[in-house]
């Protein structure tokens, strides 16, 4: 890793001390009374006992310091379509919402993304992926709007240039007016990568390619997107095996399961991650493990849509890279990243018994698990010297957490705690529960107005 400073004996820029520290490193190192020093945008040191000097001190007494949470699947634009089709199946929900989404544009997407990113920051998220696949004609540069929103809020961002080219007239689910041609998609995908993707160690933006799902894209688009992504050196993402409807669609249309279809198309490997992956058989789990293909587990959204309970414990046991995701706000209205490890644990135990997942295993999914899925395990996901200073300081001295001796249990199983601070790339984004980068009331008002206009049509 790069040298952190030309004068390593000088005081660090910041020390966070007096707090419990859960590093989520490979050894599972924890400190009941610890400290972390930050120099620039990097973690310089972590330890316990008397804290070293620093130019600025953040008092962590009564708090737990963890790595920032990593969100591996989202649809930011959906923040302005929350609360709709609340009792529908996935396919019914999509059929209801596609016409609404066909009216989004650069302005509304920027507002939606800002609102969604604010929610993520307030719930401990420092890095988020996004899967944007609806590009109405004449809507403007929607990806640029999201990237601008992420820069304004201050989160590390992994947008994916999504796509759909299989409209209803060709046997797909989306209406024809929201799909694009193969050539237009590939040209826009390459342009997005060349304009925004940063492969550097401390990158704030990395772009991937993400055809939407087996029922909204052609096999040609899947193959061509994979070839382009590998030529450009970026990651691949798609929805897969989310519902039994999708399973039936793939069996009827392709004569195989969703996982088998992906393997036929070359969509496996350590540069690929699937959203949901709920309905997998043993062969599929083994295939993901063998190829290093990742999974974004979205327990809250899966419950909201009644999609089923993913085989998370089996995936982890097999060695599949697994992270957590809130999914789109239209199927997870709270979009609270800190709720995801709790729900992942509860669903895993509901399906597999009390030993299916531990509280620390759930926190690891939300941190290092997500870092692995996004290809950033060397940079984020744990508190270790040389890694990026993406940190969440949780206030656990509240009445809601009093009497829970284990701070990790309090964080994962207790009420969602307030944030004392959230640092992204060494920059303070949240302090004492208040977002420091944008005006939250103004964002809320803009979201309400944009949603009313969009739904009104």
Beta strands, then each sheet from edge to edge (+ up, - down):
strand 1: 12-22
strand 2: 30-39
strand 3: 42-48
strand 4: 54-59
strand 5: 63-67
strand 6: 69-71
strand 7: 125-132
strand 8: 156-163
strand 9: 208-211
strand 10: 236-240
strand 11: 272-276
strand 12: 294-297
strand 13: 322-324
strand 14: 391-395
strand 15: 419-424
strand 16: 427-431
strand 17: 434-435
sheet 1: 3+ 2- 1+ 4+
sheet 2: 3+ 2- 1+ 5+ 14- 15+ 16- 17+
sheet 3: 6+ 7+ 8+ 9+
sheet 4: 10+ 11+ 12+ 13+
end
